[in-house]
Amino acid sequence: MSDDAISRLLVPAYFHPSDDPASWAVLRAAAPQLAAVVVNPASGPGPGPDPAYAQVRAGLVGTRVLGYVDTDYGRRPHAEVVAEIAAYRDWYDVDGVFLDQTPDGSEALPHYARLTVAARSLGAAYVALNPGLPPHPAYLDLADLVVTFEGPWSAYGDRAPDPGAHLVYAAPPDAPAHGYATPGDLPNPWAVLGALTRAPAR
């Protein structure tokens, strides 16, 4: 994997630091070459600060750290989502937010426009949206990064690069994905660190 390809990687780090310290060490080493690392203590910020995440966040120098928030395809109320964005800011000093389960159609655009404005007002310098497929073009204007593919390698095929991020799971070694690929599989493929094991050390 080239340094240029690594620099575009968005890494969903959905594994606890205490469970896999070796993978977090790899993330720390590769951090300056990454686009962003998404932290996810408990399918969101959790009920209170987790000291283990505060520690690993402090070690991710040279990349953006984003807090994971599930938006349930627009079904979660605005106030709930904003409260989680604020919790990440207060507990983990994140650089931005990763809004997961974003719809791809235009009907929810006003809701996500409000969420994006709220996130930036809370200090989020970087906002990522994850519809997992190419969305209505207006979503690309709302966020700094949009995930335009999330799925298994079997569905990825010879997909061409596009302006979004690609998250590919159940991938073979050295899979030629235009984004982040992991050999992990459902129910939580992102619990297995993927291509960064080939990243140059800091």
RODO-2510 file (C-alpha; in nm, 4 decimals, decimal comma):
residues 202
     n   res          X          Y          Z
     1     m     0,0000     0,0000     0,0000
     2     s     0,1460     0,3368    -0,1001
     3     d     0,1863     0,6278     0,1396
     4     d    -0,0616     0,8222    -0,0762
     5     a    -0,3259     0,5502    -0,0338
     6     i    -0,2670     0,5327     0,3399
     7     s    -0,3124     0,9098     0,3683
     8     r    -0,6732     0,8706     0,2495
     9     l    -0,7674     0,5998     0,4988
    10     l    -1,0518     0,6443     0,7419
    11     v    -1,0027     0,3761     1,0083
    12     p    -1,3012     0,2592     1,2183
    13     a    -1,1206     0,1463     1,5355
    14     y    -1,4075    -0,0410     1,6995
    15     f    -1,2064    -0,2407     1,9517
    16     h    -1,1337    -0,1544     2,3125
    17     p    -0,7776    -0,0498     2,3975
    18     s    -0,7618    -0,3012     2,6819
    19     d    -0,8668    -0,5873     2,4530
    20     d    -0,6209    -0,5174     2,1714
    21     p    -0,3346    -0,2897     2,2789
    22     a    -0,1150    -0,4152     1,9927
    23     s    -0,3574    -0,2809     1,7311
    24     w    -0,3696     0,0547     1,9058
    25     a     0,0103     0,0641     1,8955
    26     v    -0,0092     0,0150     1,5168
    27     l    -0,2624     0,2979     1,4938
    28     r    -0,0378     0,5301     1,6935
    29     a     0,2538     0,4542     1,4626
    30     a     0,0519     0,5075     1,1445
    31     a    -0,1485     0,8080     1,2695
    32     p     0,0404     1,0824     1,0805
    33     q    -0,0376     0,9151     0,7474
    34     l    -0,4118     0,8617     0,8092
    35     a    -0,7115     1,0742     0,7178
    36     a    -0,8903     0,9971     1,0462
    37     v    -0,9447     0,7361     1,3174
    38     v    -1,2969     0,6748     1,4478
    39     v    -1,3233     0,5851     1,8174
    40     n    -1,6297     0,4023     1,9428
    41     p    -1,6303     0,3236     2,3166
    42     a    -1,9840     0,1822     2,3403
    43     s    -2,1709     0,2236     2,0093
    44     g    -2,1348     0,5898     2,0988
    45     p    -1,9544     0,7720     2,3794
    46     g    -2,1052     0,5510     2,6493
    47     p    -2,2508     0,6545     2,9859
    48     g    -1,9335     0,8262     3,1059
    49     p    -1,5657     0,8841     3,0259
    50     d    -1,3562     0,5719     2,9716
    51     p    -0,9957     0,6376     3,0865
    52     a    -0,8604     0,3838     2,8376
    53     y    -1,0023     0,5830     2,5471
    54     a    -0,8785     0,9111     2,6888
    55     q    -0,5297     0,7595     2,6977
    56     v    -0,5302     0,6230     2,3422
    57     r    -0,6835     0,9418     2,2094
    58     a    -0,3906     1,1372     2,3544
    59     g    -0,1523     0,9041     2,1704
    60     l    -0,3087     0,9521     1,8264
    61     v    -0,0905     1,2432     1,7232
    62     g    -0,0926     1,3705     1,3677
    63     t    -0,4362     1,2508     1,2583
    64     r    -0,7963     1,3488     1,3172
    65     v    -0,9859     1,1594     1,5866
    66     l    -1,3606     1,1310     1,5290
    67     g    -1,6274     1,0181     1,7727
    68     y    -1,8751     0,7546     1,6528
    69     v    -2,2463     0,8450     1,6717
    70     d    -2,5260     0,6223     1,5381
    71     t    -2,8000     0,8330     1,3769
    72     d    -3,0272     0,5362     1,2893
    73     y    -3,0947     0,6663     0,9372
    74     g    -3,2424     0,9895     1,0688
    75     r    -3,4699     0,8271     1,3266
    76     r    -3,2750     0,9357     1,6339
    77     p    -3,3880     1,2743     1,7644
    78     h    -3,1658     1,5733     1,6969
    79     a    -3,1094     1,6387     2,0676
    80     e    -2,9887     1,2812     2,1356
    81     v    -2,7330     1,2933     1,8575
    82     v    -2,6099     1,6375     1,9590
    83     a    -2,5731     1,5260     2,3215
    84     e    -2,3423     1,2432     2,2114
    85     i    -2,1380     1,4787     1,9947
    86     a    -2,0954     1,7061     2,2979
    87     a    -1,9968     1,4099     2,5172
    88     y    -1,7167     1,3156     2,2809
    89     r    -1,5921     1,6732     2,2829
    90     d    -1,5995     1,6972     2,6616
    91     w    -1,4612     1,3513     2,7436
    92     y    -1,2170     1,2761     2,4624
    93     d    -1,1255     1,6073     2,2982
    94     v    -1,2059     1,4702     1,9534
    95     d    -1,1477     1,6639     1,6327
    96     g    -1,4838     1,5793     1,4848
    97     v    -1,7651     1,3301     1,4502
    98     f    -1,8516     1,0238     1,2412
    99     l    -2,2278     1,0124     1,1893
   100     d    -2,3090     0,6504     1,1100
   101     q    -2,6194     0,5039     0,9459
   102     t    -2,6891     0,8104     0,7364
   103     p    -2,9631     0,7727     0,4736
   104     d    -2,8775     0,8289     0,1099
   105     g    -3,1955     1,0038    -0,0054
   106     s    -3,2846     1,3716    -0,0069
   107     e    -3,5739     1,3474     0,2415
   108     a    -3,3436     1,3548     0,5463
   109     l    -3,1149     1,6296     0,4192
   110     p    -3,2636     1,9041     0,6428
   111     h    -3,2111     1,6839     0,9511
   112     y    -2,8465     1,6173     0,8624
   113     a    -2,7859     1,9795     0,7701
   114     r    -2,8985     2,0749     1,1231
   115     l    -2,6808     1,8027     1,2762
   116     t    -2,3790     1,9197     1,0811
   117     v    -2,4316     2,2803     1,1872
   118     a    -2,4733     2,1681     1,5497
   119     a    -2,1583     1,9554     1,5341
   120     r    -1,9523     2,2419     1,3992
   121     s    -2,0929     2,4772     1,6626
   122     l    -1,9685     2,2292     1,9232
   123     g    -1,6189     2,2481     1,7799
   124     a    -1,6203     1,9619     1,5287
   125     a    -1,3627     2,0654     1,2710
   126     y    -1,4291     1,7502     1,0663
   127     v    -1,7609     1,5796     0,9967
   128     a    -1,7938     1,2410     0,8259
   129     l    -2,1207     1,0824     0,7129
   130     n    -2,1737     0,7124     0,6473
   131     p    -2,4585     0,6146     0,4167
   132     g    -2,2397     0,3256     0,2970
   133     l    -2,3307     0,3875    -0,0665
   134     p    -2,3280     0,6890    -0,2992
   135     p    -2,5830     0,9329    -0,1543
   136     h    -2,7720     1,2303    -0,2893
   137     p    -2,4994     1,4739    -0,4028
   138     a    -2,6039     1,7328    -0,1440
   139     y    -2,4629     1,5122     0,1342
   140     l    -2,1183     1,5642    -0,0168
   141     d    -2,1589     1,9371     0,0439
   142     l    -2,2566     1,8895     0,4096
   143     a    -1,9576     1,6873     0,5243
   144     d    -1,5812     1,6778     0,4939
   145     l    -1,5935     1,3063     0,4092
   146     v    -1,8716     1,0709     0,3008
   147     v    -1,8466     0,6903     0,3049
   148     t    -1,9686     0,5818    -0,0377
   149     f    -1,9137     0,2086     0,0121
   150     e    -1,9384    -0,0107     0,3203
   151     g    -1,9740    -0,3820     0,2683
   152     p    -1,8047    -0,7164     0,2088
   153     w    -1,5271    -0,7779    -0,0392
   154     s    -1,7628    -1,0052    -0,2324
   155     a    -1,9765    -0,7009    -0,3176
   156     y    -1,6856    -0,4660    -0,3820
   157     g    -1,5654    -0,6141    -0,7097
   158     d    -1,3637    -0,3826    -0,9321
   159     r    -1,5204    -0,0664    -0,7940
   160     a    -1,3421     0,2464    -0,9101
   161     p    -1,2177     0,5170    -0,6724
   162     d    -1,4516     0,8083    -0,6080
   163     p    -1,4456     1,1204    -0,3871
   164     g    -1,5734     0,9242    -0,0860
   165     a    -1,4252     0,6728     0,1561
   166     h    -1,4588     0,2956     0,1109
   167     l    -1,4862     0,0555     0,4067
   168     v    -1,4450    -0,3067     0,2977
   169     y    -1,4649    -0,6122     0,5214
   170     a    -1,4088    -0,9870     0,4779
   171     a    -1,1273    -0,8869     0,2442
   172     p    -0,8361    -1,1091     0,1415
   173     p    -0,4772    -1,0090     0,2267
   174     d    -0,3502    -0,7208     0,0121
   175     a    -0,6990    -0,6561    -0,1257
   176     p    -0,6742    -0,3744    -0,3832
   177     a    -0,9484    -0,1645    -0,2250
   178     h    -0,9632     0,2123    -0,2718
   179     g    -0,9954     0,2660     0,1017
   180     y    -0,9765     0,0734     0,4256
   181     a    -1,0019    -0,3065     0,4029
   182     t    -1,0045    -0,5587     0,6863
   183     p    -1,0211    -0,9385     0,6943
   184     g    -1,2732    -0,9069     0,9793
   185     d    -1,6309    -1,0176     0,9224
   186     l    -1,9746    -0,9619     1,0722
   187     p    -2,1049    -0,8919     1,3319
   188     n    -1,8184    -0,6449     1,3955
   189     p    -1,5656    -0,6592     1,1131
   190     w    -1,4004    -0,3405     1,2394
   191     a    -1,2837    -0,5211     1,5537
   192     v    -0,9979    -0,6566     1,3385
   193     l    -0,7368    -0,4053     1,2301
   194     g    -0,6822    -0,4286     0,8585
   195     a    -0,4401    -0,2818     0,6085
   196     l    -0,2539    -0,0647     0,8581
   197     t    -0,0391    -0,3619     0,9513
   198     r     0,1470    -0,2783     0,6314
   199     a     0,1747     0,0927     0,7077
   200     p     0,5185     0,2461     0,7606
   201     a     0,6160     0,3091     1,1212
   202     r     0,6306     0,6641     1,2445
***
